[in-house]
Amino acid sequence: MPLDKLNNRIIYFDNAATSWPKPAGMMAAMINYNEMIGGSPGRSGHQRSLDAGRIILETREALAELFGCDDSLRIAFTKNATEALNIALSGILNPGDHVITSSMEHNSVMRPLRYLESQGVQLSVVSCSGDGRLNPADVLAAIQPQTRMLVVTHASNVTGTIHPIAELGEIARNHGILFCVDAAQTAGALPIQVDEMAIDLLAFSGHKSLFGPQGTGGLYVRKGTENQLRPLMMGGTGSRSEFEGQPDFMPDKYESGTPNTIGLAGLGAGVRFVLAEGVEAIRSKEEGLTARFLGGLAALPGVTVYGPPDAANRTAVVSFNVAGVSPSEAALELDERFGILCRPGLQCAPAAHRTIGTFSQGTIRFGFGYFNKDEEISLALAAIQSLAGGDTEK
């Protein structure tokens, strides 16, 4: 088959940014809400409002099942993982507190922490290895008497490196430290059990491996933690309307304003798809695609791959560079010539790129998803061989 783009064929390898395509049920659920329900949940007593509230409850319950949470009201909805992380960090940390994070974090963690640092919060950034691995012993060594929180990504959005969340959770629990996990890259792609992993706060994105629409996400809050967690904003919740003070109970405390009901209908359908397929099956498929791609890249001269060498220790995210070609130039050619869509640059994670030695140029990032095919991996490897100057069919 000729390598050059044929019949406008698109190969979508940007699932680390947002998953595509989505399961058919996602759009069907959103259309059903818009055409058949349309009401505002919790704001009225009529049937359409009650039906809208039921959609949100069912989405909460599906997420609670996925995360091993025995009370779905522990999940507050947000517009994305970034908002959830801002609630978790700004809502807990005060001047004089100490917080620990890793050198592989996304700016959704680093920017709030750097702001809080400017306000008097003490910050320790634990250095990871050149392939993005975090050593729990280094985290343990960073703990101070005033340490209030440990916040880490479950897996890097740059290298896919998976952090040992259960081990880190045990360290945090044993030292009386709140444990906050950024699961933007892993919710739906890797097994997450909040109790088994001793997670106090779990921020997740709805539009990635949960197959929901953009503008959806949430924050799991362990029981009792809401007593320490200030809301990011306040306003109408549809509950306790007789009081002018913000509700102090979950999830209302963190859900001011009319919710994105149509988006949460789509998210619920996406989560139910994940539950039906099984996280283990999704992980197996994506790990297989990643292993095949890594094996193919290893045979190409002039290609440098970042992160763990084996697919078992990373998500379906692979960052690489081609000698003599900038990431932006490579991504442009992959798009325009081969129809391969990917993400070049720093991927909103400059700390991670400093850790792996790719700042300030960045990398070419491929993010595989459950709907990608083996044939697409083969075509991508041939395209990269062409970029690297190898012989290939024209």
DOROPA-328359 format. One record per residue (C-alpha): y, z, x. Coordinates in steps of 0.1 Angstrom, whole numbers, padded with zeros to 4 digits, always signed. Each point is the difference from the previous one (the first is absolute). Layout:
BEGIN
YZX
...
% end
This chain:
BEGIN
+0000+0000+0000
+0034-0008+0014
+0020+0030+0010
+0034-0010-0013
+0009+0012-0035
-0019-0020-0026
+0012-0003-0036
+0024+0030+0005
-0029+0023+0005
+0011+0036+0005
-0019+0026+0020
+0015+0034-0008
-0004+0025+0029
+0029+0023-0009
-0019+0026-0020
+0014+0028+0022
+0034-0007-0015
-0012-0006-0036
-0034-0011-0013
-0005-0034-0015
-0015-0013-0022
-0004+0028-0025
-0029+0006-0023
+0004-0019-0033
+0000+0033-0019
+0033+0011+0017
+0021-0027-0017
-0019+0003-0032
+0008+0037-0002
+0036-0006+0006
+0002-0028-0026
-0018+0022-0025
+0025+0028+0005
+0029-0024-0004
-0013-0019-0030
-0018+0027-0019
+0015+0033+0009
+0035-0001+0017
+0009+0036-0009
+0015+0027+0023
-0026+0027+0009
+0009+0036-0008
+0034-0010-0015
-0010-0004-0037
-0028+0011-0024
-0009-0034-0014
-0032-0018+0007
+0013-0024+0025
+0014+0028+0021
-0033+0019-0002
-0019-0031+0011
+0024-0004+0029
-0006+0036+0010
-0038-0006-0002
+0003-0029+0025
+0017+0023+0025
-0026+0028-0006
-0029-0025+0005
+0016-0012+0033
+0004+0036+0012
-0036+0007-0009
-0013-0031+0019
+0019+0010+0031
-0012+0036-0002
-0036-0013-0002
+0006-0022+0030
+0015+0028+0021
-0024+0027-0010
+0027+0020-0018
-0012+0022-0029
+0034+0000-0018
+0017-0033-0006
+0033+0018-0006
+0002+0007+0038
+0010-0037+0004
+0037-0009-0005
+0010-0036-0002
+0026-0015+0022
+0013-0036+0006
-0018-0002+0034
-0016+0020+0028
+0035+0002+0017
+0014+0020-0029
-0031+0022-0001
+0004+0008+0037
+0037+0007-0004
-0008+0025-0027
-0027+0016+0022
+0022+0003+0031
+0035+0007-0014
-0015+0022-0027
-0017+0024+0024
+0017+0000+0034
+0030+0022+0007
+0022+0005+0031
-0020+0021+0025
-0034-0013-0012
-0022-0019+0024
-0019-0031-0010
-0026-0020+0020
-0007-0037-0003
-0016-0028+0021
+0015-0028+0020
-0017-0026-0023
+0021+0007-0031
+0017-0025-0023
+0037+0004-0005
-0007+0014-0035
-0010+0031+0020
+0022-0003+0031
+0033-0007-0016
-0001+0030-0024
-0012+0022+0029
+0028-0012+0023
+0025+0007-0027
-0014+0035-0006
+0000+0006+0038
+0038-0007+0000
+0003+0027-0027
-0018+0027+0021
-0037-0007-0005
-0020+0001+0032
-0022-0030+0006
-0030-0006+0023
-0014-0035+0003
-0035+0001+0014
-0007-0030+0022
-0030-0021-0009
-0021-0021+0024
+0008-0036+0008
-0023-0012-0028
+0017+0024-0025
-0025+0028-0001
+0012+0036-0007
-0019+0028+0018
-0002+0031-0023
+0001+0022+0031
+0035-0013+0007
+0010+0009-0035
-0014+0035+0004
+0019+0005+0032
+0033-0010-0017
-0002+0027-0026
+0027+0027+0002
+0006+0032-0019
+0026-0017-0022
-0021-0031-0007
+0002-0008-0037
-0016-0034-0004
-0022-0026+0016
+0006-0035-0012
-0020-0030+0011
-0010-0034-0011
-0036-0004-0010
-0001-0034+0017
+0026-0019+0020
+0017-0030-0017
+0002-0017+0034
-0034+0005+0016
-0021+0012-0029
-0010+0030+0021
-0016+0027-0023
+0010+0036+0007
-0025+0028-0003
+0015+0014-0032
-0027+0025-0009
+0002+0016+0035
+0038+0001-0001
-0001+0015-0035
-0023+0028+0013
+0024+0007+0028
+0030+0002-0024
-0019+0022-0025
-0012+0024+0027
+0036+0005+0012
+0017+0002-0034
+0018-0033+0004
+0006-0024-0028
-0019-0033+0006
+0018-0032-0012
-0018-0033+0002
+0015-0035-0002
-0027-0020-0018
+0020-0032-0005
-0025-0020+0020
-0032+0018-0011
+0001+0009-0037
-0027-0022-0015
-0011-0013+0034
-0016+0032+0015
-0016+0030-0017
+0025+0028-0006
-0010+0034-0014
+0030+0023+0000
-0020+0032-0002
-0026-0009+0026
+0028-0012+0023
+0022+0031-0006
+0030-0023-0010
+0029+0018-0016
+0022-0030-0006
-0012-0036-0002
+0024-0029-0003
-0014-0033-0011
+0012-0035-0008
-0011-0017-0032
+0004-0037+0011
-0023-0001+0030
-0037+0009-0001
+0004+0015-0035
+0007-0036-0013
+0030+0011-0021
+0034-0016-0003
+0029+0007+0023
+0022+0028-0010
-0029+0025-0005
-0013+0029+0020
-0004+0037-0001
-0003+0034+0016
-0029+0024-0004
+0011+0036+0002
-0026+0028+0006
+0002+0028-0026
+0026+0025+0010
+0018-0023+0024
+0025-0010-0027
+0014+0035+0003
+0013-0009+0035
+0008-0037-0008
+0035-0009-0012
+0004-0032-0021
+0018-0029+0015
+0019-0006-0032
+0004+0017-0034
+0005-0011-0036
-0017-0008-0032
-0037+0004+0000
-0008-0001-0037
-0011+0036+0002
+0018+0033-0006
+0030-0019-0012
+0016+0032-0013
+0006+0012+0036
+0025-0014+0024
-0020+0012+0030
-0026-0023+0016
-0036+0007-0010
-0019+0020+0026
-0035-0013-0008
-0020-0031+0010
+0005-0029-0003
+0033+0003-0019
+0018+0017+0028
-0001-0033+0020
+0001-0026-0027
+0036-0001-0013
+0011-0031-0019
-0019-0026-0020
-0032-0009+0019
-0011-0034+0010
-0026-0001-0028
-0007-0037+0002
-0006+0004+0038
-0022+0030-0005
-0021-0019-0026
-0006-0026+0028
-0007+0027+0025
-0025+0017-0023
-0019-0033-0003
+0001-0005+0038
-0014+0035+0006
-0027-0005-0026
-0010-0032+0019
-0003+0020+0032
-0021+0026-0018
-0023-0027-0015
-0004-0019+0033
-0004+0032+0020
+0022+0010+0030
-0031-0002+0022
-0007-0036-0010
+0037-0009+0005
+0000+0016+0034
-0033-0018+0010
+0014-0034-0009
+0033+0005+0018
-0017+0016+0030
-0022-0031+0003
+0029-0024-0001
+0018+0021+0026
-0030+0001+0023
-0005-0038-0002
+0037-0006+0008
+0000+0024+0029
-0031-0016+0014
+0016-0034-0002
+0033+0011+0016
-0019+0015+0029
-0012-0035+0009
+0035-0015+0001
+0019-0001+0033
+0036+0011-0001
-0004+0022-0031
+0006+0038+0003
-0013+0022-0028
+0014+0035-0006
-0017+0030-0015
-0037+0012+0001
-0024-0028+0011
-0024+0007-0028
+0005-0006-0037
-0015+0034-0010
+0030+0019+0014
+0027-0020-0017
+0009-0013-0034
+0001-0038-0006
+0032-0003+0020
+0001-0018+0034
+0031-0004+0022
-0001-0025+0028
+0022-0022+0022
-0005-0035+0015
+0012-0005+0036
+0031-0021+0002
+0007+0001-0038
+0023+0025-0017
-0014+0017-0031
+0027-0016-0022
-0007-0034+0014
-0037+0004-0004
+0003+0013-0036
+0023-0030-0009
-0025-0025+0014
-0029+0018-0017
+0019-0003-0033
+0014-0035+0002
-0029-0017+0017
-0030+0019-0011
+0010+0018-0032
-0008+0034+0014
+0023+0027-0011
+0004+0031+0022
+0025+0025+0013
+0017-0003+0034
+0023+0025+0017
+0002+0038+0000
-0014+0005-0036
+0025+0029-0006
-0018+0021+0026
+0019+0000+0033
-0016+0033+0012
-0035-0016-0004
+0011-0031+0020
+0014+0023+0028
-0034+0017+0000
-0020-0032+0004
+0025-0017+0024
+0013-0027-0023
+0036+0011-0006
+0023-0018-0005
-0018-0033-0005
-0026+0013-0024
-0032-0017-0010
-0016-0025-0023
-0017+0021-0027
-0029-0012-0022
-0009+0022-0030
-0032-0010-0016
-0009+0009-0036
-0030+0002-0024
+0006-0035-0013
+0001-0017+0034
-0030-0022+0010
-0020-0006+0032
+0012-0037+0000
+0036+0012+0003
-0009+0021+0030
-0015-0031+0017
+0031-0021-0008
+0023+0027+0013
-0019+0002+0033
+0002-0038+0004
+0038+0002-0007
+0005+0027+0026
-0020-0020+0025
+0024-0028-0006
+0030+0022+0005
-0015+0013+0032
-0003-0036+0013
-0038-0004-0004
-0017-0032-0011
-0003-0003-0037
-0004-0027-0026
+0032-0016-0011
% end
